[in-house]
Amino acid sequence: MNGPLELAKKRFAATKPGPRLLITGGVHGDEFEPMAAIRRLIKLFEQNQPPLQLLQGSLCLVPVVNESAFLHGNRTAEDMLDLARVCPGRQNGSVTERTAYALSQLIKASDYYIDLHTGGTGLSVLPLVGYSLHRDRDVLQQQRNMARAFNLPIIWGTSANLDGRSLSVARDAGVPAIYAEYRGSAVCDPRGVEAYVTGCLNVMAMLGMIERKLPASLVEHVIEDHRPGSGHMQVCNPSPMTGFFEPAVALGESVQVNQLIGTVVDVLGTSSCEIRSQQAGIVLVLRTFSRVLEGESVGVVAELTSPSH
């Protein structure tokens, strides 16, 4: 079947016009906290009771964008295409291309966008909220404000030149957009679910969509990395061989240049390669799935900068 694809979603609208907010999860089929968090948001707004009563605008919630990948229990669907690399997709393409097309239409019809992720099956990510360093100053500042309101420990602004992603669709449409990452490793961490529900409600309050007192800031680091390709986690610190990854650092640990991140060994343990950090900073992402293929990332080290926004 190659016809148009419809994403399963729930819409809520106030009688008063206002911001149109889109929140999505499950762009990758093995990222579970976003799916659970958005289902909880659906239940909360179905009750339509103060304080979670829409004062203005509309809310579109999509718990599982990539249903085919989810049903396969994988990051990708049966066509093996990464949805976050093929946006804006094609209306009559493969299942992932059609899913990307349907998602892109929702993004273009929105005023603000939140895309929830995790490290999936293979990686764990220190809780963070990120955005692209949009060339439009107004869009960029709105994204910074959204990220602050979402209220995770790390804010990460990265290059706007990465294409094929949900956020690149938002970038081209001039829609202020943020994404979030919270752990992963093929589990559904209740703390991540709670952080995502809270973060989305915080952004809605900032936009004047609901009545809610914003909590004290949990932000510890603000990083804005303007280097081309920054934010592309999957290409950082690639493994030079296929084998078994043995980490030498922990998620969130501070590391120095040339510090050992981990070792990859073959099945007998007779051949090995060390992987050392090219940066000084904090371990933002770490591989937790022990089998690693040649060229796959074993982790990301983010260079810390002082908060400035």
C-alpha positions, 0 to 999 in steps of 0.5 A: 500500500502506497497511499496517504498515511494518517497518524493516530493523534488526539486534538484539543481546542479552546474556544479562544484562538491562540497558539497551535502546539504540536507534541510528538513521540515515537519518531523512532519505534524504540523510544518509549518514555515519550509515548507514555508521557503523551498518552498521559497528557491525552488523559489529562486534557480529556478530563477538561478540568482546571488547571489543565483546561485549555484557555486558548489555542489548540493542542495536537498530541501524537504518541507514536509517529512511527507505528510500523517501527514501534510494532517491529520493536525497532528504531526503524520500520521494515524499509530500514529508513530512519524517519529522522533522516527522510523528512519531509518525506513523500506522500506515495513513498515507502512506509517511512517516507509516507510517515515523514510526509504526514508528520511534516504536514502536521508540523507545517500546520502548527505554530510551535512544536515539541518532539520527544525522544530518548536514546532508544535501544542502544544509547542512553542520553543525559536529560536534555532539551535542544533546538537548532540555532535558527538564523531567524533571531525571533524564532531562535529566541522563542526556542530558547524560551521554550527550552528554558521552560521545559526545564531539564538540566541541559539545554543544547543548541546545535547546528541548523544545517542538519536536514531530514529531521522533524526539526529541519521541517520546522526550521524551514517553516519558521516554526519554533521547535524544541526536542528532548532526550531522556535516557533510553536503553530500551526501558521506560523510565517513570522519571523520564515520563514524569519529566516529559509531562511536566516539561510539556505543561511548562511550555504550554503555560509559557505560551499562555495555553493553560494556567500553571505556575512555572517551577524553579529552574533545573537548568545546569548547563546551556551549550550552544555549538555553532559548528556544522553538524553539531547535534548529530549524535550518531557520528560522534566517536565512531567505533573503528571495528565491530565487536563488544563495547566496554565503557570506561566512563559513566553518563554525565561524567566529566572527561578530558581530551584523550581520556579513554571512553571505552574499548571495543573487543572481538568475540574472543577478546584477542583484538581490541581498539581503544576509543578516546575523547576528542573533547573535554566536557561532559559525557552527554550520550553513552552506548549501553547496547554492548554490541557495536558495529563499525562506524557506530557511535559509542558516545557523545562528549559535549563541551560545556559553556557558561549559560548566556541566554 
